């Protein structure tokens, strides 16, 4: 059972900023059935961004929201039309975000496991290249799932 299906992958979104991307991902949480309050999810994303950068390397970020408004853990992938400024380990603007949605009650377990798997996967240049090269949501979902599965 994969974490990501094709409907959880958005390709070519024209975000004006990191905040715009996070707003879109917060709305996605409602559309995908992970949460019932987009503004609470957005506040959770922003709070996490203010703690430390979620940008990893080479234009990939892993924004994550932990909130009581999130009732089902989930993942969404957002590929931007153009990179946006996003604090990251290497200072490179971000054009691919792998968003994690975590219910507050699962913050210690699900969250840490998903986050560590996502980070390991995105440190692999081969995996990053495949995700960046693909414009097929189903293929991207499959790539992400293979990295997130045990």
HELIX and SHEET records of a PDB file:
HELIX    1   1 UNK A    6  UNK A    8  5                                   3    
HELIX    2   2 UNK A   18  UNK A   31  1                                  14    
HELIX    3   3 UNK A   38  UNK A   51  1                                  14    
HELIX    4   4 UNK A  104  UNK A  106  5                                   3    
HELIX    5   5 UNK A  110  UNK A  122  1                                  13    
HELIX    6   6 UNK A  125  UNK A  133  1                                   9    
HELIX    7   7 UNK A  137  UNK A  148  1                                  12    
SHEET    1   A 4 UNK A   9  UNK A  13  0                                        
SHEET    2   A 4 UNK A  74  UNK A  84  1                                        
SHEET    3   A 4 UNK A  94  UNK A 103 -1                                        
SHEET    4   A 4 UNK A  60  UNK A  61  1                                        
SHEET    1   B 4 UNK A   9  UNK A  13  0                                        
SHEET    2   B 4 UNK A  74  UNK A  84  1                                        
SHEET    3   B 4 UNK A  94  UNK A 103 -1                                        
SHEET    4   B 4 UNK A  64  UNK A  67  1                                        
END                                                                             
